[in-house]
Amino acid sequence: MSSERVVTLKIDGDLAKGGRVPLDILAEKLKALQDMVLAAAQVVRPVLAKGSGRHKETAQRKVTAKDACQLVFRDFRKNCLTLEAELPETDALFPEYVDWGLQSVDRAGAVLWAIQAKDERRLVDLVPESSRRLNLLKKAEHLMPRASNYSISLTTANQFVDFQTQADAYIHGLEARIAAERQSDIRTIIGEVFRSDSDAGTFGQIGLKIRGHHVVCDLTSDTKTQIREYSPGVFAEVTGKALLTKTGKIQRITETHHLRALGMEPLPWTRIIFGEQDFQLHRPLIVDVHFDEEGWTYESKELGIMGYGRQRREAAQTFQQDFAACWDNIAQAPDSILAHDALGLKAEMLALVRRVGRAE
């Protein structure tokens, strides 16, 4: 089992001397940890590929969050009580594509780090959707120490957080702000246009289909002139005053202040940058861009590489990450350890990449 798939929970302080932690507290913290990872899984939920492609069948599997993220007991140490749990292994050809469990643990750890650092901006970047952010905060609240005689620390592959004191006050403040946000009037939504009516309402309306439900947006005098550009099937971004349900779901946009079409034109990339690597290509790599109710997809049919994300930027970054992973793990690997299809991908990447420099 790779160490990056291991999560370590430590309970320390007077309460945990000799590793003798009360069972009710231990059970609460273990359940809170699992709930936190499952809540994070809903934020980073992968978008399943559609259609065919060289690596889609082996890289994409229809799994549930529980399949990917259910932690299992691995080991524990006494003194202060330290417990290790691990994620199930993935059997994908390229684990970076579908390692939902690892992504979920990373996101949960990053959220806890943002809470520890009291970095609300980082927290919003990690979980843009307020309802999911509120859900994660509630799970984190159960993981925090409820008394001053013990502390909780969590270690993942990329994060270490240590809560020495109660963080309830800060979390409650964040929850209150989210509740206030959900009553505020400005929201941005993205979806497929299902109707465009210049005669409806005062200035006309546009309707977007978003994740299985329909949202009608009332236009203002500033946006009514654009409506003819938005025929059914076009994808659009709308920002305006939102009418929300009791659960915080957008029911209607009552004033559309900003309206723009989202281009789906293929991208001819001549450079791909990920981390410190700057890949300069001999010729443009055509990256197709798609959007549906699940989110954004960036795809190179030539290489069989895809990137997915709820946000367009996240999909682009995932594509760049997977390109770099294929370069490091396949294009630079000895032929003797590669399968037939991987050998083909190696040859294509070596022919495509002119040089790899250091990103500035």
Salt bridges, closest charged atoms under 4 A:
ASP14 OD1 - LYS17 NZ 3.72
GLU28 OE1 - LYS29 NZ 3.27
GLU28 OE2 - ARG146 NE 2.83
ASP35 OD2 - LYS31 NZ 2.75
GLU84 OE1 - ARG74 NE 3.17
GLU84 OE2 - ARG77 NH1 3.32
GLU86 OE1 - ARG74 NH1 3.57
GLU89 OE1 - ARG5 NE 3.71
ASP91 OD2 - ARG61 NH1 3.21
ASP99 OD2 - ARG5 NH1 2.82
GLU120 OE1 - ARG177 NE 3.07
GLU129 OE1 - ARG132 NE 3.46
GLU129 OE1 - ARG211 NH1 3.39
GLU141 OE2 - HIS172 NE2 2.74
GLU181 OE1 - ARG133 NH2 2.98
ASP197 OD2 - ARG195 NH2 3.73
ASP218 OD2 - ARG252 NE 3.02
GLU237 OE1 - ARG260 NE 2.85
GLU255 OE1 - HIS257 NE2 3.28
GLU276 OE1 - ARG358 NH1 3.15
ASP278 OD2 - ARG271 NH2 2.28
ASP288 OD2 - LYS301 NZ 2.74
ASP292 OD2 - LYS50 NZ 2.78
GLU299 OE2 - LYS56 NZ 3.03
GLU299 OE1 - HIS290 NE2 3.84
GLU302 OE2 - ARG283 NH2 2.53
ASP335 OD1 - LYS346 NZ 2.64
GLU348 OE2 - ARG54 NH2 2.99
